[in-house]
Amino acid sequence: MSVGLELRGVEVALDGASVIRALDFAVPAGGVGVLVGPSGAGKSTALRAAAGLVRPKAGEIRLGGRSVSGPGGEEDPARRRVGFLFQGYALWPHLTVERHLRFVLDGARLPRGEQRRRIDEVLEPLGLAPLRDRLPESLS
């Protein structure tokens, strides 16, 4: 199994406070990963670190088998080609669940049929396919 995203022993501090301590997390290439936890647990911070928006103080982040953050240095965020959506306040109120996911795929310039297939691959296992046409205000 090839790994698409891997965080090994990642530690992040924000404003001097430790937010993430020794996080190990891996998502297989082409797979779907979910971070679950209470508010303030570091879920968004972990995603920001993977995208290169936050620099870890320790550990390594690998994308597609290559190190993008760690002892060897930091790869520029734009070169990582990582996209994610924050919950709540960063969602566009006029876009449906499906359109939010499509927004990320539009940047990859994939054909609509491939976009639809990938969106289905994300929504189906999470049981969210019936909510694909819902707006953020109608979701919890």
N, C-alpha and C positions, 0 to 999 in steps of 0.2 A: 504494500500500500504506500503510495507516495503522499507526502504531507504537503498541503497547500499553505497552511499557516501554522506556525509553531512558536510558542512562547516558552522559554526555558528559564526558570528561576528569575523571572522578571520582577524587579522592584522599582516602584515609582514613588517619589515624594513630591508633594505640591505645597508650596509655601512652607517648606520645612517639616511638614507633617507626612508621615508614611501613609500612603493610600493603598499600595499593593505590596505585599510581602511574599516573595518566592512563588510567584504564579507559574504553574505549568499548565499549558493548554494547547491542544492540537486539533486541527480540522483537516481531514483528508482532502487531497486535491479534488475539486469538483463537489465536495461535500458541504454540509450545512452544520454550523456550530452555534450553540446557544449559551450565553452567559446568563445565569440566573442568580439573583441575590437581592437583598434589601437595598433601599436607597443608601448611597454612600459606600457601598461595598467595593467600588472600583471597576464596575462593568464598563462604563463609558471611558474611563481612564485607560483601561486595557486596550480598547479599540482605538483610542487616540494614539496610544503608543505604537500599535501595529501600523497605523497610518503614517506615523512619523510626526505627529502634531505635539507629542510629549516625549521627552527623552528619558528613558529609564536610567536609574542610577546603578543598576546591576542587571545581569542576566543577558539573554540573547533572544532576538526575534528573527525568525527565518520565514521567508516567503518563497514557495516553490523550490525549497531546498537550498536557497542562498541566504546568507546572513545579511540582514538589512540594518541591524542594530546590535551592537555588542562590542567585544574587545577589539575587533577589527575596524571599528568606526561606524558612522551613521550614513545610510543612504538617504539622499534627498527625498522628501515626501512625494514630490511630483513623479519621481521615477518608480516609486513603489506600486503605483496604480491600484491603490486600495480605496474603496468607497464604502461608506456606511451611513446610516441614518440614525440620528439621535431620536429618542422618544419625545413625545410631548411638544415642548416649545419650539423645536426645530423642524417640525413637520409643517408642510404647507397646508393650510386649512381647505384649499380648493382642490387638492389632489386626492384621488382614491388610494387605497392600499396598493393596488396594482400599478397605478401611475407613479407612486413613490419608488417602487422597485424598478420600474421601467426607466426612470430618470437616471439611475446608476448605469443601467445597461446601454442607454443611448450614448453615453460617453465612449463605450467600447465599439460603437458603430456596427452592432450585430443586426442581421435581418430580423424583421418583426416576428417571423415564425420561430426563430431561435430564441428571441427574447421571451416569447410566450412559453416556450418549453422550459426555459430556465426559471421563469416566474412560477410556473406550475410545480417545478421541482422543489422550490422553497415553500410554497404555500401548502401543498398537499400533506407532507409529513407533519407539519405543524398544526394541521386541522384548520387552517385559515382560508382555504379556497372559498368557502361560502361568504367570506367577508371582503373579497377582492374589490368589490364596487363600493365599499363603505368609505366615508370621509372620517378623518381623525376625530372630529367631535363626537362621532357615534361609537367610538371604541373606548374601552377602559384601559 
